[in-house]
Amino acid sequence: MGTRHAVLALVALVTLIMAVRAVLAGLDGDFGTVGRQVGVGGIVFAFGVGLYRNWESVG
């Protein structure tokens, strides 16, 4: 179970970093970067949550 939780923590960290980058880009007025960070961050988060939920069937 430790690896499963480590993967979730890593996904959460990457998503948090991308969210911070999106906020900083939004404050700078670079809305293309905001969209890209939100889009890719959402995909990474959805993949990570799906992996966490289906951990037993994947491995």
N, CA, C and O of each residue as an XYZ file, in Angstrom:
236
protein
N       0.809     -1.199      0.000
C       0.000      0.000      0.000
C       0.853      1.264      0.000
O       0.386      2.323     -0.418
N       2.087      1.164      0.460
C       2.918      2.349      0.543
C       3.180      2.984     -0.812
O       3.156      4.208     -0.942
N       3.429      2.165     -1.814
C       3.677      2.687     -3.158
C       2.442      3.369     -3.703
O       2.534      4.407     -4.359
N       1.288      2.790     -3.433
C       0.023      3.372     -3.903
C      -0.143      4.789     -3.361
O      -0.503      5.698     -4.110
N       0.113      4.984     -2.086
C      -0.029      6.301     -1.480
C       1.066      7.260     -1.949
O       0.833      8.462     -2.073
N       2.250      6.728     -2.207
C       3.331      7.563     -2.724
C       2.992      8.090     -4.114
O       3.287      9.243     -4.428
N       2.377      7.256     -4.945
C       1.965      7.686     -6.283
C       0.921      8.785     -6.175
O       0.987      9.777     -6.902
N      -0.048      8.620     -5.272
C      -1.072      9.643     -5.088
C      -0.459     10.948     -4.597
O      -0.853     12.023     -5.048
N       0.496     10.868     -3.685
C       1.165     12.070     -3.185
C       1.947     12.771     -4.299
O       1.940     13.998     -4.390
N       2.609     12.000     -5.132
C       3.357     12.584     -6.244
C       2.427     13.266     -7.234
O       2.719     14.361     -7.715
N       1.308     12.621     -7.538
C       0.322     13.216     -8.449
C      -0.232     14.513     -7.851
O      -0.395     15.508     -8.557
N      -0.519     14.495     -6.554
C      -1.026     15.696     -5.894
C       0.009     16.821     -5.927
O      -0.346     17.982     -6.130
N       1.268     16.489     -5.732
C       2.334     17.491     -5.773
C       2.469     18.107     -7.161
O       2.569     19.327     -7.295
N       2.471     17.268     -8.187
C       2.582     17.768     -9.561
C       1.382     18.645     -9.907
O       1.535     19.687    -10.545
N       0.188     18.224     -9.486
C      -1.015     19.008     -9.748
C      -0.949     20.347     -9.023
O      -1.338     21.371     -9.583
N      -0.467     20.351     -7.801
C      -0.325     21.593     -7.043
C       0.666     22.546     -7.714
O       0.405     23.745     -7.811
N       1.778     22.027     -8.168
C       2.774     22.863     -8.849
C       2.183     23.462    -10.121
O       2.402     24.637    -10.415
N       1.440     22.661    -10.871
C       0.840     23.169    -12.105
C      -0.228     24.218    -11.806
O      -0.386     25.174    -12.566
N      -0.960     24.048    -10.708
C      -1.966     25.035    -10.319
C      -1.304     26.353     -9.930
O      -1.795     27.423    -10.289
N      -0.201     26.283     -9.204
C       0.532     27.499     -8.825
C       1.067     28.200    -10.073
O       1.001     29.425    -10.180
N       1.594     27.423    -11.009
C       2.084     28.013    -12.261
C       0.953     28.676    -13.034
O       1.150     29.719    -13.657
N      -0.237     28.070    -12.995
C      -1.394     28.655    -13.683
C      -1.794     29.977    -13.034
O      -2.103     30.944    -13.729
N      -1.789     30.019    -11.718
C      -2.141     31.258    -11.009
C      -1.122     32.344    -11.316
O      -1.494     33.485    -11.588
N       0.145     32.004    -11.276
C       1.184     32.999    -11.568
C       1.100     33.492    -13.004
O       1.293     34.679    -13.267
N       0.818     32.598    -13.922
C       0.663     33.005    -15.322
C      -0.574     33.884    -15.493
O      -0.561     34.832    -16.279
N      -1.641     33.571    -14.759
C      -2.847     34.395    -14.816
C      -2.603     35.791    -14.292
O      -3.113     36.763    -14.850
N      -1.837     35.901    -13.237
C      -1.497     37.218    -12.702
C      -0.629     38.011    -13.671
O      -0.665     39.241    -13.691
N       0.145     37.295    -14.467
C       1.005     37.928    -15.463
C       0.248     38.232    -16.755
O       0.754     38.949    -17.618
N      -0.962     37.688    -16.890
C      -1.771     37.949    -18.080
C      -1.547     36.969    -19.215
O      -2.013     37.206    -20.330
N      -0.859     35.894    -18.967
C      -0.569     34.898    -19.999
C      -1.614     33.786    -19.936
O      -1.387     32.738    -19.333
N      -2.762     34.033    -20.570
C      -3.886     33.118    -20.438
C      -3.707     31.832    -21.247
O      -4.383     30.841    -20.972
N      -2.822     31.827    -22.223
C      -2.507     30.595    -22.932
C      -1.825     29.595    -22.017
O      -2.126     28.402    -22.049
N      -0.913     30.087    -21.206
C      -0.228     29.226    -20.242
C      -1.200     28.748    -19.173
O      -1.112     27.606    -18.724
N      -2.121     29.606    -18.764
C      -3.126     29.209    -17.773
C      -3.924     28.019    -18.297
O      -4.092     27.019    -17.599
N      -4.405     28.132    -19.507
C      -5.180     27.043    -20.098
C      -4.393     25.768    -20.226
O      -4.905     24.681    -19.962
N      -3.144     25.900    -20.632
C      -2.288     24.725    -20.798
C      -2.026     24.063    -19.443
O      -2.092     22.838    -19.337
N      -1.733     24.843    -18.420
C      -1.459     24.280    -17.095
C      -2.700     23.620    -16.499
O      -2.612     22.554    -15.890
N      -3.846     24.254    -16.677
C      -5.089     23.680    -16.151
C      -5.440     22.402    -16.910
O      -5.844     21.412    -16.299
N      -5.292     22.415    -18.227
C      -5.613     21.238    -19.025
C      -4.724     20.058    -18.710
O      -5.213     18.959    -18.448
N      -3.431     20.274    -18.734
C      -2.491     19.177    -18.472
C      -2.571     18.749    -17.006
O      -2.499     17.559    -16.700
N      -2.720     19.714    -16.107
C      -2.860     19.373    -14.692
C      -4.095     18.539    -14.428
O      -4.063     17.618    -13.612
N      -5.180     18.855    -15.109
C      -6.403     18.065    -14.964
C      -6.232     16.656    -15.468
O      -6.727     15.708    -14.857
N      -5.537     16.507    -16.574
C      -5.286     15.168    -17.119
C      -4.406     14.356    -16.179
O      -4.686     13.186    -15.921
N      -3.345     14.969    -15.668
C      -2.444     14.277    -14.734
C      -3.204     13.873    -13.471
O      -3.046     12.757    -12.976
N      -4.030     14.787    -12.952
C      -4.790     14.499    -11.743
C      -5.791     13.366    -11.980
O      -5.903     12.454    -11.161
N      -6.509     13.423    -13.091
C      -7.494     12.375    -13.393
C      -6.812     11.020    -13.566
O      -7.318     10.007    -13.084
N      -5.677     10.995    -14.245
C      -4.931      9.748    -14.415
C      -4.464      9.213    -13.060
O      -4.583      8.018    -12.789
N      -3.943     10.080    -12.226
C      -3.454      9.658    -10.915
C      -4.553      9.118    -10.027
O      -4.366      8.108     -9.348
N      -5.703      9.783    -10.025
C      -6.820      9.304     -9.213
C      -7.332      7.974     -9.760
O      -7.651      7.068     -8.990
N      -7.410      7.856    -11.074
C      -7.829      6.592    -11.670
C      -6.866      5.470    -11.340
O      -7.286      4.349    -11.050
N      -5.584      5.764    -11.383
C      -4.575      4.760    -11.026
C      -4.698      4.364     -9.569
O      -4.598      3.183     -9.235
N      -4.912      5.328     -8.706
C      -5.060      5.045     -7.271
C      -6.281      4.162     -7.008
O      -6.212      3.206     -6.236
N      -7.395      4.492     -7.657
C      -8.632      3.747     -7.422
C      -8.565      2.328     -7.982
O      -9.173      1.416     -7.422
N      -7.841      2.131     -9.070
C      -7.770      0.819     -9.716
C      -6.420      0.147     -9.510
O      -6.000     -0.658    -10.342
N      -5.744      0.457     -8.433
C      -4.389     -0.011     -8.182
C      -4.293     -1.533     -8.211
O      -3.366     -2.088     -8.801
N      -5.233     -2.197     -7.586
C      -5.184     -3.662     -7.491
C      -5.370     -4.336     -8.847
O      -4.736     -5.355     -9.120
N      -6.218     -3.791     -9.685
C      -6.470     -4.418    -10.992
C      -5.373     -4.109    -12.007
O      -5.205     -4.849    -12.976
N      -4.626     -3.029    -11.800
C      -3.551     -2.667    -12.733
C      -2.323     -3.513    -12.487
O      -1.738     -4.042    -13.431
N      -1.925     -3.649    -11.247
C      -0.680     -4.321    -10.907
C      -0.843     -5.773    -10.765
O       0.125     -6.478    -10.478
